[in-house]
Amino acid sequence: MITVTRINGTKIVINALLIEWIEEAADTVITLTTGNKLVVKERANELILLNQQYLQSIGLVAAAQKLDQMEGPST
C-alpha cells in the first residue's frame, strides 16, 4: 500500500499492485486495474519510487531480481 495526496490535500492509501498506469500532464492521474482513476499531487517519478519501495518491502523486487539472476542474461 502507498499513500498519495488528492488534489484537495486529502491523503489516501491505495494498493500499489492495482496501478495499471500513470498519466502526467497538468495533473497526475493514476488508473487502477479496477478502472478507477485518481488525480493526485505526486508526480509520476515519485509514484514510481513509492511503488518500488513498496515492492521491495514485500519482497517482490528481490524475488524478481533473484529470478533474473537464475535465468541468466537474455539473448
PDB file as gemmi writes it, atoms N, CA and C in Angstrom:
CRYST1    1.000    1.000    1.000  90.00  90.00  90.00 P 1                      
ATOM      1  N   MET A   1       0.844  -1.171   0.000  1.00  0.00           N  
ATOM      2  CA  MET A   1       0.000   0.000   0.000  1.00  0.00           C  
ATOM      3  C   MET A   1       0.894   1.241   0.000  1.00  0.00           C  
ATOM      4  N   ILE A   2       0.467   2.251  -0.747  1.00  0.00           N  
ATOM      5  CA  ILE A   2       1.198   3.509  -0.769  1.00  0.00           C  
ATOM      6  C   ILE A   2       0.229   4.658  -0.462  1.00  0.00           C  
ATOM      7  N   THR A   3       0.762   5.699   0.144  1.00  0.00           N  
ATOM      8  CA  THR A   3      -0.034   6.874   0.467  1.00  0.00           C  
ATOM      9  C   THR A   3       0.174   7.933  -0.597  1.00  0.00           C  
ATOM     10  N   VAL A   4      -0.925   8.454  -1.120  1.00  0.00           N  
ATOM     11  CA  VAL A   4      -0.886   9.520  -2.120  1.00  0.00           C  
ATOM     12  C   VAL A   4      -1.779  10.660  -1.651  1.00  0.00           C  
ATOM     13  N   THR A   5      -1.613  11.820  -2.284  1.00  0.00           N  
ATOM     14  CA  THR A   5      -2.362  13.006  -1.886  1.00  0.00           C  
ATOM     15  C   THR A   5      -3.272  13.455  -3.019  1.00  0.00           C  
ATOM     16  N   ARG A   6      -4.569  13.494  -2.758  1.00  0.00           N  
ATOM     17  CA  ARG A   6      -5.510  14.014  -3.747  1.00  0.00           C  
ATOM     18  C   ARG A   6      -5.267  15.508  -3.927  1.00  0.00           C  
ATOM     19  N   ILE A   7      -5.784  16.064  -4.993  1.00  0.00           N  
ATOM     20  CA  ILE A   7      -5.612  17.478  -5.291  1.00  0.00           C  
ATOM     21  C   ILE A   7      -6.118  18.369  -4.155  1.00  0.00           C  
ATOM     22  N   ASN A   8      -7.165  17.930  -3.448  1.00  0.00           N  
ATOM     23  CA  ASN A   8      -7.724  18.735  -2.343  1.00  0.00           C  
ATOM     24  C   ASN A   8      -6.919  18.610  -1.052  1.00  0.00           C  
ATOM     25  N   GLY A   9      -5.822  17.843  -1.071  1.00  0.00           N  
ATOM     26  CA  GLY A   9      -4.955  17.688   0.097  1.00  0.00           C  
ATOM     27  C   GLY A   9      -5.238  16.467   0.941  1.00  0.00           C  
ATOM     28  N   THR A  10      -6.308  15.755   0.654  1.00  0.00           N  
ATOM     29  CA  THR A  10      -6.662  14.544   1.399  1.00  0.00           C  
ATOM     30  C   THR A  10      -5.670  13.432   1.081  1.00  0.00           C  
ATOM     31  N   LYS A  11      -5.151  12.795   2.119  1.00  0.00           N  
ATOM     32  CA  LYS A  11      -4.258  11.655   1.953  1.00  0.00           C  
ATOM     33  C   LYS A  11      -5.111  10.391   1.847  1.00  0.00           C  
ATOM     34  N   ILE A  12      -4.768   9.536   0.888  1.00  0.00           N  
ATOM     35  CA  ILE A  12      -5.439   8.240   0.776  1.00  0.00           C  
ATOM     36  C   ILE A  12      -4.379   7.169   0.574  1.00  0.00           C  
ATOM     37  N   VAL A  13      -4.709   5.963   0.942  1.00  0.00           N  
ATOM     38  CA  VAL A  13      -3.809   4.828   0.797  1.00  0.00           C  
ATOM     39  C   VAL A  13      -4.393   3.915  -0.273  1.00  0.00           C  
ATOM     40  N   ILE A  14      -3.560   3.580  -1.262  1.00  0.00           N  
ATOM     41  CA  ILE A  14      -4.039   2.715  -2.341  1.00  0.00           C  
ATOM     42  C   ILE A  14      -3.169   1.468  -2.434  1.00  0.00           C  
ATOM     43  N   ASN A  15      -3.728   0.442  -3.010  1.00  0.00           N  
ATOM     44  CA  ASN A  15      -3.000  -0.793  -3.244  1.00  0.00           C  
ATOM     45  C   ASN A  15      -2.101  -0.598  -4.461  1.00  0.00           C  
ATOM     46  N   ALA A  16      -0.809  -0.559  -4.243  1.00  0.00           N  
ATOM     47  CA  ALA A  16       0.154  -0.296  -5.312  1.00  0.00           C  
ATOM     48  C   ALA A  16       0.115  -1.380  -6.391  1.00  0.00           C  
ATOM     49  N   LEU A  17      -0.330  -2.560  -6.052  1.00  0.00           N  
ATOM     50  CA  LEU A  17      -0.380  -3.653  -7.018  1.00  0.00           C  
ATOM     51  C   LEU A  17      -1.506  -3.462  -8.035  1.00  0.00           C  
ATOM     52  N   LEU A  18      -2.421  -2.538  -7.753  1.00  0.00           N  
ATOM     53  CA  LEU A  18      -3.547  -2.297  -8.658  1.00  0.00           C  
ATOM     54  C   LEU A  18      -3.297  -1.166  -9.648  1.00  0.00           C  
ATOM     55  N   ILE A  19      -2.112  -0.535  -9.578  1.00  0.00           N  
ATOM     56  CA  ILE A  19      -1.822   0.555 -10.510  1.00  0.00           C  
ATOM     57  C   ILE A  19      -1.580  -0.027 -11.895  1.00  0.00           C  
ATOM     58  N   GLU A  20      -2.387   0.413 -12.844  1.00  0.00           N  
ATOM     59  CA  GLU A  20      -2.229  -0.041 -14.225  1.00  0.00           C  
ATOM     60  C   GLU A  20      -1.333   0.913 -14.993  1.00  0.00           C  
ATOM     61  N   TRP A  21      -1.620   2.223 -14.882  1.00  0.00           N  
ATOM     62  CA  TRP A  21      -0.732   3.200 -15.488  1.00  0.00           C  
ATOM     63  C   TRP A  21      -0.874   4.546 -14.806  1.00  0.00           C  
ATOM     64  N   ILE A  22       0.125   5.410 -15.088  1.00  0.00           N  
ATOM     65  CA  ILE A  22       0.160   6.753 -14.531  1.00  0.00           C  
ATOM     66  C   ILE A  22       0.304   7.721 -15.689  1.00  0.00           C  
ATOM     67  N   GLU A  23      -0.584   8.714 -15.739  1.00  0.00           N  
ATOM     68  CA  GLU A  23      -0.507   9.745 -16.771  1.00  0.00           C  
ATOM     69  C   GLU A  23      -0.111  11.056 -16.099  1.00  0.00           C  
ATOM     70  N   GLU A  24       0.847  11.742 -16.692  1.00  0.00           N  
ATOM     71  CA  GLU A  24       1.289  13.005 -16.119  1.00  0.00           C  
ATOM     72  C   GLU A  24       1.105  14.112 -17.149  1.00  0.00           C  
ATOM     73  N   ALA A  25       0.222  15.037 -16.840  1.00  0.00           N  
ATOM     74  CA  ALA A  25       0.008  16.220 -17.671  1.00  0.00           C  
ATOM     75  C   ALA A  25       0.002  17.397 -16.702  1.00  0.00           C  
ATOM     76  N   ALA A  26      -1.017  18.222 -16.727  1.00  0.00           N  
ATOM     77  CA  ALA A  26      -1.125  19.288 -15.730  1.00  0.00           C  
ATOM     78  C   ALA A  26      -1.251  18.674 -14.333  1.00  0.00           C  
ATOM     79  N   ASP A  27      -2.013  17.603 -14.244  1.00  0.00           N  
ATOM     80  CA  ASP A  27      -2.153  16.840 -13.002  1.00  0.00           C  
ATOM     81  C   ASP A  27      -1.693  15.413 -13.281  1.00  0.00           C  
ATOM     82  N   THR A  28      -1.472  14.662 -12.213  1.00  0.00           N  
ATOM     83  CA  THR A  28      -1.094  13.261 -12.351  1.00  0.00           C  
ATOM     84  C   THR A  28      -2.335  12.400 -12.121  1.00  0.00           C  
ATOM     85  N   VAL A  29      -2.612  11.513 -13.069  1.00  0.00           N  
ATOM     86  CA  VAL A  29      -3.776  10.636 -12.971  1.00  0.00           C  
ATOM     87  C   VAL A  29      -3.293   9.194 -12.876  1.00  0.00           C  
ATOM     88  N   ILE A  30      -3.726   8.522 -11.815  1.00  0.00           N  
ATOM     89  CA  ILE A  30      -3.428   7.105 -11.630  1.00  0.00           C  
ATOM     90  C   ILE A  30      -4.653   6.325 -12.068  1.00  0.00           C  
ATOM     91  N   THR A  31      -4.469   5.383 -12.980  1.00  0.00           N  
ATOM     92  CA  THR A  31      -5.554   4.491 -13.377  1.00  0.00           C  
ATOM     93  C   THR A  31      -5.287   3.131 -12.755  1.00  0.00           C  
ATOM     94  N   LEU A  32      -6.281   2.630 -12.048  1.00  0.00           N  
ATOM     95  CA  LEU A  32      -6.161   1.325 -11.394  1.00  0.00           C  
ATOM     96  C   LEU A  32      -6.729   0.230 -12.301  1.00  0.00           C  
ATOM     97  N   THR A  33      -6.359  -0.990 -12.039  1.00  0.00           N  
ATOM     98  CA  THR A  33      -6.868  -2.111 -12.823  1.00  0.00           C  
ATOM     99  C   THR A  33      -8.372  -2.261 -12.684  1.00  0.00           C  
ATOM    100  N   THR A  34      -8.936  -1.660 -11.665  1.00  0.00           N  
ATOM    101  CA  THR A  34     -10.382  -1.703 -11.453  1.00  0.00           C  
ATOM    102  C   THR A  34     -11.119  -0.719 -12.350  1.00  0.00           C  
ATOM    103  N   GLY A  35     -10.356   0.171 -13.020  1.00  0.00           N  
ATOM    104  CA  GLY A  35     -10.957   1.202 -13.843  1.00  0.00           C  
ATOM    105  C   GLY A  35     -11.081   2.536 -13.124  1.00  0.00           C  
ATOM    106  N   ASN A  36     -10.910   2.528 -11.806  1.00  0.00           N  
ATOM    107  CA  ASN A  36     -10.959   3.782 -11.042  1.00  0.00           C  
ATOM    108  C   ASN A  36      -9.782   4.667 -11.405  1.00  0.00           C  
ATOM    109  N   LYS A  37     -10.027   5.972 -11.421  1.00  0.00           N  
ATOM    110  CA  LYS A  37      -8.969   6.944 -11.702  1.00  0.00           C  
ATOM    111  C   LYS A  37      -8.845   7.881 -10.517  1.00  0.00           C  
ATOM    112  N   LEU A  38      -7.607   8.205 -10.174  1.00  0.00           N  
ATOM    113  CA  LEU A  38      -7.332   9.119  -9.065  1.00  0.00           C  
ATOM    114  C   LEU A  38      -6.456  10.248  -9.569  1.00  0.00           C  
ATOM    115  N   VAL A  39      -6.817  11.481  -9.247  1.00  0.00           N  
ATOM    116  CA  VAL A  39      -5.981  12.629  -9.571  1.00  0.00           C  
ATOM    117  C   VAL A  39      -5.213  12.981  -8.299  1.00  0.00           C  
ATOM    118  N   VAL A  40      -3.886  12.992  -8.399  1.00  0.00           N  
ATOM    119  CA  VAL A  40      -3.055  13.183  -7.212  1.00  0.00           C  
ATOM    120  C   VAL A  40      -2.010  14.271  -7.430  1.00  0.00           C  
ATOM    121  N   LYS A  41      -1.458  14.750  -6.321  1.00  0.00           N  
ATOM    122  CA  LYS A  41      -0.441  15.800  -6.366  1.00  0.00           C  
ATOM    123  C   LYS A  41       0.936  15.258  -6.735  1.00  0.00           C  
ATOM    124  N   GLU A  42       1.227  14.016  -6.357  1.00  0.00           N  
ATOM    125  CA  GLU A  42       2.545  13.442  -6.611  1.00  0.00           C  
ATOM    126  C   GLU A  42       2.799  13.324  -8.110  1.00  0.00           C  
ATOM    127  N   ARG A  43       4.034  13.503  -8.512  1.00  0.00           N  
ATOM    128  CA  ARG A  43       4.423  13.347  -9.905  1.00  0.00           C  
ATOM    129  C   ARG A  43       4.713  11.871 -10.175  1.00  0.00           C  
ATOM    130  N   ALA A  44       4.784  11.501 -11.418  1.00  0.00           N  
ATOM    131  CA  ALA A  44       4.975  10.101 -11.810  1.00  0.00           C  
ATOM    132  C   ALA A  44       6.247   9.509 -11.206  1.00  0.00           C  
ATOM    133  N   ASN A  45       7.351  10.264 -11.244  1.00  0.00           N  
ATOM    134  CA  ASN A  45       8.606   9.718 -10.717  1.00  0.00           C  
ATOM    135  C   ASN A  45       8.507   9.430  -9.217  1.00  0.00           C  
ATOM    136  N   GLU A  46       7.756  10.252  -8.463  1.00  0.00           N  
ATOM    137  CA  GLU A  46       7.545   9.990  -7.039  1.00  0.00           C  
ATOM    138  C   GLU A  46       6.726   8.713  -6.838  1.00  0.00           C  
ATOM    139  N   LEU A  47       5.705   8.544  -7.664  1.00  0.00           N  
ATOM    140  CA  LEU A  47       4.849   7.363  -7.556  1.00  0.00           C  
ATOM    141  C   LEU A  47       5.615   6.093  -7.903  1.00  0.00           C  
ATOM    142  N   ILE A  48       6.478   6.185  -8.889  1.00  0.00           N  
ATOM    143  CA  ILE A  48       7.304   5.029  -9.260  1.00  0.00           C  
ATOM    144  C   ILE A  48       8.208   4.655  -8.095  1.00  0.00           C  
ATOM    145  N   LEU A  49       8.834   5.640  -7.467  1.00  0.00           N  
ATOM    146  CA  LEU A  49       9.702   5.380  -6.320  1.00  0.00           C  
ATOM    147  C   LEU A  49       8.914   4.765  -5.163  1.00  0.00           C  
ATOM    148  N   LEU A  50       7.743   5.324  -4.860  1.00  0.00           N  
ATOM    149  CA  LEU A  50       6.901   4.761  -3.796  1.00  0.00           C  
ATOM    150  C   LEU A  50       6.524   3.310  -4.097  1.00  0.00           C  
ATOM    151  N   ASN A  51       6.194   3.054  -5.358  1.00  0.00           N  
ATOM    152  CA  ASN A  51       5.811   1.698  -5.757  1.00  0.00           C  
ATOM    153  C   ASN A  51       6.997   0.744  -5.625  1.00  0.00           C  
ATOM    154  N   GLN A  52       8.178   1.172  -6.055  1.00  0.00           N  
ATOM    155  CA  GLN A  52       9.372   0.331  -5.937  1.00  0.00           C  
ATOM    156  C   GLN A  52       9.682   0.025  -4.479  1.00  0.00           C  
ATOM    157  N   GLN A  53       9.568   1.036  -3.615  1.00  0.00           N  
ATOM    158  CA  GLN A  53       9.821   0.825  -2.188  1.00  0.00           C  
ATOM    159  C   GLN A  53       8.827  -0.168  -1.603  1.00  0.00           C  
ATOM    160  N   TYR A  54       7.572  -0.045  -2.017  1.00  0.00           N  
ATOM    161  CA  TYR A  54       6.557  -0.976  -1.530  1.00  0.00           C  
ATOM    162  C   TYR A  54       6.870  -2.402  -1.996  1.00  0.00           C  
ATOM    163  N   LEU A  55       7.195  -2.553  -3.267  1.00  0.00           N  
ATOM    164  CA  LEU A  55       7.501  -3.881  -3.793  1.00  0.00           C  
ATOM    165  C   LEU A  55       8.710  -4.491  -3.097  1.00  0.00           C  
ATOM    166  N   GLN A  56       9.705  -3.675  -2.786  1.00  0.00           N  
ATOM    167  CA  GLN A  56      10.857  -4.169  -2.041  1.00  0.00           C  
ATOM    168  C   GLN A  56      10.450  -4.590  -0.634  1.00  0.00           C  
ATOM    169  N   SER A  57       9.566  -3.817  -0.011  1.00  0.00           N  
ATOM    170  CA  SER A  57       9.159  -4.113   1.365  1.00  0.00           C  
ATOM    171  C   SER A  57       8.404  -5.434   1.475  1.00  0.00           C  
ATOM    172  N   ILE A  58       7.733  -5.854   0.416  1.00  0.00           N  
ATOM    173  CA  ILE A  58       7.016  -7.129   0.462  1.00  0.00           C  
ATOM    174  C   ILE A  58       7.796  -8.249  -0.225  1.00  0.00           C  
ATOM    175  N   GLY A  59       9.008  -7.938  -0.677  1.00  0.00           N  
ATOM    176  CA  GLY A  59       9.886  -8.967  -1.223  1.00  0.00           C  
ATOM    177  C   GLY A  59       9.703  -9.278  -2.693  1.00  0.00           C  
ATOM    178  N   LEU A  60       8.864  -8.548  -3.405  1.00  0.00           N  
ATOM    179  CA  LEU A  60       8.644  -8.853  -4.816  1.00  0.00           C  
ATOM    180  C   LEU A  60       9.812  -8.435  -5.691  1.00  0.00           C  
ATOM    181  N   VAL A  61      10.451  -7.319  -5.381  1.00  0.00           N  
ATOM    182  CA  VAL A  61      11.585  -6.866  -6.192  1.00  0.00           C  
ATOM    183  C   VAL A  61      12.745  -7.826  -6.023  1.00  0.00           C  
ATOM    184  N   ALA A  62      13.030  -8.228  -4.800  1.00  0.00           N  
ATOM    185  CA  ALA A  62      14.130  -9.158  -4.556  1.00  0.00           C  
ATOM    186  C   ALA A  62      13.865 -10.489  -5.257  1.00  0.00           C  
ATOM    187  N   ALA A  63      12.621 -10.951  -5.239  1.00  0.00           N  
ATOM    188  CA  ALA A  63      12.277 -12.209  -5.894  1.00  0.00           C  
ATOM    189  C   ALA A  63      12.474 -12.108  -7.402  1.00  0.00           C  
ATOM    190  N   ALA A  64      12.093 -11.000  -7.995  1.00  0.00           N  
ATOM    191  CA  ALA A  64      12.262 -10.813  -9.435  1.00  0.00           C  
ATOM    192  C   ALA A  64      13.735 -10.740  -9.802  1.00  0.00           C  
ATOM    193  N   GLN A  65      14.540 -10.061  -8.988  1.00  0.00           N  
ATOM    194  CA  GLN A  65      15.971  -9.963  -9.261  1.00  0.00           C  
ATOM    195  C   GLN A  65      16.628 -11.334  -9.145  1.00  0.00           C  
ATOM    196  N   LYS A  66      16.232 -12.121  -8.169  1.00  0.00           N  
ATOM    197  CA  LYS A  66      16.786 -13.455  -7.993  1.00  0.00           C  
ATOM    198  C   LYS A  66      16.429 -14.338  -9.189  1.00  0.00           C  
ATOM    199  N   LEU A  67      15.192 -14.232  -9.662  1.00  0.00           N  
ATOM    200  CA  LEU A  67      14.761 -14.998 -10.825  1.00  0.00           C  
ATOM    201  C   LEU A  67      15.582 -14.607 -12.045  1.00  0.00           C  
ATOM    202  N   ASP A  68      15.813 -13.300 -12.246  1.00  0.00           N  
ATOM    203  CA  ASP A  68      16.632 -12.842 -13.358  1.00  0.00           C  
ATOM    204  C   ASP A  68      18.039 -13.416 -13.281  1.00  0.00           C  
ATOM    205  N   GLN A  69      18.603 -13.459 -12.078  1.00  0.00           N  
ATOM    206  CA  GLN A  69      19.952 -13.994 -11.911  1.00  0.00           C  
ATOM    207  C   GLN A  69      19.990 -15.492 -12.214  1.00  0.00           C  
ATOM    208  N   MET A  70      18.937 -16.212 -11.848  1.00  0.00           N  
ATOM    209  CA  MET A  70      18.877 -17.652 -12.093  1.00  0.00           C  
ATOM    210  C   MET A  70      18.753 -17.935 -13.585  1.00  0.00           C  
ATOM    211  N   GLU A  71      18.010 -17.088 -14.312  1.00  0.00           N  
ATOM    212  CA  GLU A  71      17.792 -17.314 -15.729  1.00  0.00           C  
ATOM    213  C   GLU A  71      18.994 -16.883 -16.561  1.00  0.00           C  
ATOM    214  N   GLY A  72      19.815 -15.994 -16.025  1.00  0.00           N  
ATOM    215  CA  GLY A  72      20.984 -15.525 -16.742  1.00  0.00           C  
ATOM    216  C   GLY A  72      20.612 -14.471 -17.760  1.00  0.00           C  
ATOM    217  N   PRO A  73      21.623 -13.988 -18.502  1.00  0.00           N  
ATOM    218  CA  PRO A  73      21.356 -12.926 -19.476  1.00  0.00           C  
ATOM    219  C   PRO A  73      20.495 -13.420 -20.629  1.00  0.00           C  
ATOM    220  N   SER A  74      19.630 -12.526 -21.105  1.00  0.00           N  
ATOM    221  CA  SER A  74      18.778 -12.888 -22.233  1.00  0.00           C  
ATOM    222  C   SER A  74      19.550 -12.688 -23.529  1.00  0.00           C  
ATOM    223  N   THR A  75      19.248 -13.512 -24.506  1.00  0.00           N  
ATOM    224  CA  THR A  75      19.955 -13.416 -25.797  1.00  0.00           C  
ATOM    225  C   THR A  75      19.022 -12.997 -26.886  1.00  0.00           C  
TER     226      THR A  75                                                      
END                                                                             
